[in-house]
Each structure stands twice: as C-alpha cells, then as structure tokens.
Amino acid sequence: AIEVIGSLAVVLDTFFSCGICVEACPESALVLGELSTTGIRLEDYRNVWVFAEQRGGTLTRVARQLIGKARELADTLGAKAVAVLMGHNVGALAEELIWYGADEVLVADHEMLENYRTDAYTKVIANLIQTKRPEIVLFGATHIGRDLAPRVAQRVYSGLTADCTGLDIDESERLLLQTRPAFGGN
C-alpha cells in the first residue's frame, strides 16, 4: 500500500495499518498509530452513536437494546442519540430506530454493504466518525461487532473497551464510565 515514486513514498488508498511496512522498512522510517493533535478540540465531539447492526434487513436485538442505552447516555450528556445503519435497501429500518429512541439515523446504503464485509464497513464508519465527530460510539458484542469495533478504533485512534456490562457517565468530566468483568469475573 506504499509505493515509491521518484524519491517520495506515497501511501495508496489500499493502506489499512496492518504494520507489515513498519517491519519491512530497512530505514526504520515508518511508525503507525501516531496522530497529530494540533487543532483537535474535545468540545467539537458530541453525540452518542450506535452501530445499528442488521442482518437480512432486520435489526438485531442488540441494536435495539443499544439504542435505548445510547438514549440514556445522550440525555445525561445533553446530546443526541444517533444510529448508524449500513446495508442495502435498509432505509425502512430508520423509522424503527427512531421508535426505539434514536434522534437521528445515518444511513449508508449501497449494494456493496448488503452483506457485512470487514473492510467496507470499517472504511464507511471510520470516515463518518472522522467527519461527524461523535463523543461515544457503541457496538454490540456480536460476531460482527467484535470484528468491526477494534478495526474502527484503530483507524480513528480511539480507545476501546470490550464486553462491558455497565455504561454510565461521569457528568463532571463528560467521561464514559465502563464496567467490565475481569480476572475470574470480578
């Protein structure tokens, strides 16, 4: 995904941060995972998003549950609960997401998104996050969510906590508090 043109290294669109180039670089000139924070203001990040997973044109149970939790977190933050719906010919599910508590639904509808594909879904949701800047993004602990969430987190340089059993907000700092079982379920 990196090509040398003349004496300049050019990063191609196929780049996805696998790290092979870092290991292969004879000059040790490449580094992954660094992001310039110049111009980034935390107050520009607002709203609570949910990846609204659907299969075959039907919302998953976890998507409906997460919208309810997003509604609760968003109300505490004075923000919007936003569902991100991806697929093909799934626009009708937007009304269902509104009914379950979403203020807005962002729909990415394309025939290439009809069935879950890791690279396509990662690219779409990561681009949306970088453009619209949500404060919190929730993914369900499904096979798709467990595949997609870490890839998106890496691409947008964000933290990730998996398998949470509780979510809350520290209102004084606007921080997401996450509870997850550790060592022996404690």
Secondary structure, 3 states (H helix, E strand, C coil): CEEEECCEEEECCCCCCCCHHHHHCCCCCCCCCCCCCCCCCHHHCCCEEEECCEECCEECHHHHHHHHHHHHHHHHHCCCEEEEEEECCCCCHHHHHHHCCCCEEEEEECHHHCCCCHHHHHHHHHHHHHHHCCCEEECCCCHHHHHHHHHHHHHCCCCCCCCCCEEEEECCCCEEEEECCCHHHC
